[in-house]
Amino acid sequence: MAQQPLQPVAAAANVKAMGANPPLFTGNQDDADDFISKVKEYLLLNDGVAGFNSPRKKVTLTLTFMQGPKVAKWTHSIRAWLLQLTPAQNTDNVWNKFLTKFKTHFQDMQAHQKARSKLEALQMKMPEVDAYVAEFKQLVRKSGYTLGSREMNQHFIAGLPMSITEDILKDPKPTTYPEILQKTLTSIHAKQTIWTLYKKGNQGPANNY
């Protein structure tokens, strides 16, 4: 007997909203990812409830979960945007655009702050210069800074071991990021060569460069 094709489950009529409301979001960027995730879970749970499939109403509902002085100006601007929409513009693009706006304002800023904190604490471990350079460049990008700026050059030097920093700051002093990087590599390679030669005739303690 041929197997009958599966039929979609019909949506129940007069369904009321279920589940607990998402926690209020007050603008604390550490809570941004969790908040928007809980909102999506809540909307998915109530997908069959009348009105929940309207992108405009989904945004309006989400705004009711955002309260406090840190979000007041932003939510006001979103409500003003919603009021300008025509019925024909109430498409999935409205919800997607809201998520993009939220991400840009709250989630991206959160990522910037975390990256900047990591950048402040970044220290190179000898002789892992490649790993240090790669992580430094990644954190500069995530922080929204410009690689090669004077401030970032100072950050790069500040994260190096003192003996390497001393070599870099000897005349002629480098002024650009490529010059600083080249002088860093030269110093590290020189110290590694010296240490290799030293180890051939000595069995001493571990190096500290």
N, C-alpha and C positions, 0 to 999 in steps of 0.2 A: 504494500500500500504506500502510495506517495505521501511523503511527509508534508503536512500543511504548513504554509509559510507563517511565521510568527507575526502576530498582530500587535501594533503599539497599544500600550495601556492608555485608555481614555482618561483625561483629567477629571477629577472629581468635582462636582458642583458645590458651590457655597463653602469652599474651604477657607478657613480662617488662618491667619499667620501663626506659625509654630516656632518653637525654639526661643531661647533667650536672646534679647537684643545684644548686638555687639557692644563691647565696653566703650564708654565715652572717650573720644580722642580730644585732648586739650591742647595739642600742639607739640607735645614732647616727641622729638624726632626718634628717640629710641623705641617708641611704641608704634611708629608709623607702619612698619611692615606687618606687625601682628594685627593692627587695627584693620587694614585694608583686606587682609586675609580672612578675618572674622566676618567682615561685611560680605565678602563674596560667598562664604559658607552660608550665611543667613539668607542671602538672596537666592541661592541655589535650593536651599531647603524649602523656600516659599515660592518656588517658580510657578506653581499652579494657582497661586492666590491672585485674585483679580487685582489688576493694577501693578503687580510686581514685574510684569513683562514690559512695562513702559519704561524705556531708557530715561526719559525726563523724570519720571517719578522715582526711579531707582536713585538718581542723583539727589533729588530732593530729600528722599528718605535718609540717605547717607549723611547729608548735611545736618539732619536733626541729631545725629550721633557725634557731631563735632561742636564742642562748646568751649567758651572761655576766651579771654582777651588775646591769646596767642593765635587763635584761628578766626577771630571775628571779622577782620578785614578781608581775609581770603574767602571765607564763606559768603560774605556780602557780595563780593565780585562774582562768584559763581552763581548766586541767585539772580543777580542782574543779567548775567549771560543767559540763564534759563528763561527769563521773562521775554527775551528777545526772540526766542525760537518760535517758529510757526508749527502748526500741527504736522505739516509735511516734512519738517526737519527732525521730527521725533523718531530718529532711527538709531540703530546700534552705535552709530558714530558718536552720538551724544555721550553715551556711557564710556566708550573708549577714549574719547577726548578728555572726559573728566578724570579717568584713571591716569592719563598722561600728565595732566595738570597737577594732580595730587603727587605723582611720582617726582615731577620736576621740583615742586615746591617743598615737599617734606622728605621723600625717600632719598632723592639724589643728594640733598643737603646733608642728610644723615650719613650717607656714604662718604661725602667730602670730609665731614668732621672726623669720622673714624680713620680715614686715610691720613689726615693731617696729624692726628695723635700718633699714629704709627710712624709717620715720617719724623716727628720730633724725637722719637725714641730709637730710631734706627741706628744701629752701630755695626760696623764691619768686623767680622771675625777673621783674623789672619789664618790662612792666606786666601780666603774665599771671596776674592774681589769680584769675580763674575756674578756670583749670587747677589752681592751687595749692589752692584751697578744695576742689575736687572730689577731688583726690588725697589731701588731708589727711583728708577724711571717709571715704574708702574705706579708707585705711590704719588709721585709728582703729577702724573696724568689724572689719577683718581681724585686728587685733592683740588684739581682745577687750576694748578699753578703752571708756570711756563718753564720747561726745561731750558737751562742756560741763562736764566735771569740771575741777577746778582744775588738775590736772596736765596735761590735754589743752589747756586754755586757754594755759598757759605754753608748751607745745610749739608751738602755733599762732603765738604771738607771736615765739618764738625763731627761727622759720623765715622771718620777714619781713625785708626790707632794713632797715638801721639807721635810715634817715630815717623810715620808716613806723613803726617801733617807738617812736621818740622822740615822734611825734605821738600815738600810742595811749596812752602813759604820762603824757601831760599831764593835769592836772586838768580836768574830773572823770574819774577813772580808771574804765574799764569793769570790771565784775565778772562779767558773764555772757558766754557765747559769742556770742549775737546782738549784744550791745553792742560786743564786740570786733570782730566782723565788720563791723558798720556803721561803726565808727570807722576801720577799715582801708580800706574802700571810699571813705569821705569823703576820707581822706588821699591815696589814690592818684588819685582824680579831680581833686583840687585840684592835685596836682603835674603831672598830665597837662595840665590847663588852663594852668598857668603855663608849661609847656614849649612848648605850642602857640603861646601869645602871644609867647614869646621867639623862636621860630623864624621868626616873621613878619618880624622886623626884623634877624635875625642869622643868619649862616652860620657857626656855630661847630662845635666837636667834638660827637660823639655824647653824648646825655644820660647822666648817671649817677644822676639823681634824688637 
